[in-house]
Structures are given as structure tokens and as C-alpha cells.
Amino acid sequence: MNEALKMNNNKFFSRRKFERYHVSKLKGLKGSILGLETYSYLVSLGKGGCGFYGTRKLKPHDLKATIVCQFEWNDVFFEPIKVEGEIIYSEPKDLDHATLFYTGVRFNEDQQFLVELLIQELEQMAEHGVIEKFLK
């Protein structure tokens, strides 16, 4: 990893209170921002928030707006998990000759308990090398 990227990642991760897990390749785990269906490609998830790729640029009023994220995981949970939070940033990323928008969501503190069982499952997978986790 080059030094500029490493410094940018350290600055980015130092703002987080909780670790996040790379979940984009997990089969059956789905996430979306309700009302923003173009943001339904879940990339990362942790107790404090999550990250999505979307296909359109967000409007200024979408940032800092209260949103609801919904998570479903076939064969793990019977009911979808819904967590309130806010969009804290959205940045364009060039991937495979297309521009997508990586959007970070911070869960409301009083809602974080709703994802605890999901996070425990992800932690076990990380311990067994199935997925990777970010530093804080």
C-alpha cells in the first residue's frame, strides 16, 4: 500500500469508534437505505455504521438527514433489522470505468444495539478468515 493511501486510510479510520467488516462478498447479506434504493450495495458494516455504493450523487438535503438502513441475511435472521442513522458523507469513486458514490452512514447511538447479534456473527467470520475487518 502506498504511503499516501495508508495515511488517508489512517485518518479516515481514526474517526470511527467501532471496527467495520468488509461484507460485500458475503452471500445472503443484503443492506439498503430505505427511500434511496440506488444505495443498496452494502460494502462495510459495523456497530457504529455502514457503507454503501450507489449509482447517483446525493442531493445536499440527503446529507445529515435521518435515514433507515435495513439489513437481511438469509438463513441467519428471520426478520429484517432496521436501524436509524444519518448519512455523514458521500464521495465519488471510480471503479471499473464507472463512477459510483461511496456513502457512509452513522447509526444513532440508541439504535446500535439492534446490530449487535449481526456484528457478533461477523466477528466470528473475521476470526476464521472468512471476511476482513477495518481498523477503528
ABEGO torsion letter per residue (X at the ends): XBAAAAAAAAAAAAABABBBBBAAABBGBBBBBBGBAABABBABBBAAEBBBBBABBBBAAABGBBBBBBBBBBGABABBBBBBBBBABBBBBBBGGBBBBBBBBBBBAAAAAAAAAAAAAAAAAAAAGABBBBBX
